[in-house]
Amino acid sequence: MIYQEEKSSGIGFPLAAILIAIAMLLGALVMTAHHPPPSRVFAPAAPGPL
């Protein structure tokens, strides 16, 4: 009698590929995000002691 080998469902590779693709997309978004420079406020120098 010949027995056929059981085939695994094979969900590991597609799941890993999807997670890697999502991580790469998020990394690309973070690297290309333009953060505005911090605001600078001009405050005149206080006069010296009188």
C-alpha positions in Angstrom: 0.0 0.0 0.0 1.3 3.5 -0.9 0.8 6.3 1.5 0.8 9.9 0.4 2.6 12.4 2.4 0.5 15.0 4.2 1.0 18.5 2.8 1.2 21.4 5.3 -1.1 24.3 4.7 1.9 26.5 4.0 0.6 29.6 5.7 4.0 30.5 7.2 5.8 31.8 4.1 2.9 34.0 2.8 2.4 35.4 6.3 6.1 36.2 6.7 6.2 37.9 3.2 3.2 40.0 4.0 4.6 41.1 7.4 8.0 42.0 5.8 6.2 44.0 3.1 4.2 45.9 5.6 7.4 46.7 7.7 9.2 47.9 4.5 6.2 50.2 3.6 6.2 51.7 7.1 9.9 52.2 7.0 9.7 53.9 3.7 7.0 56.2 5.0 9.0 57.1 8.1 12.1 57.8 6.1 10.3 60.0 3.6 8.2 62.0 6.1 9.2 65.7 6.2 9.2 66.9 9.8 8.8 70.7 10.0 11.7 72.4 11.8 11.1 73.5 15.3 9.6 77.0 15.7 11.9 79.8 16.7 10.6 82.8 18.6 12.6 86.0 18.7 12.8 87.5 22.2 14.7 90.8 22.4 17.5 90.9 24.9 16.6 92.4 28.3 18.2 95.7 29.1 21.1 95.6 31.6 20.9 96.8 35.2 20.3 100.5 35.6 
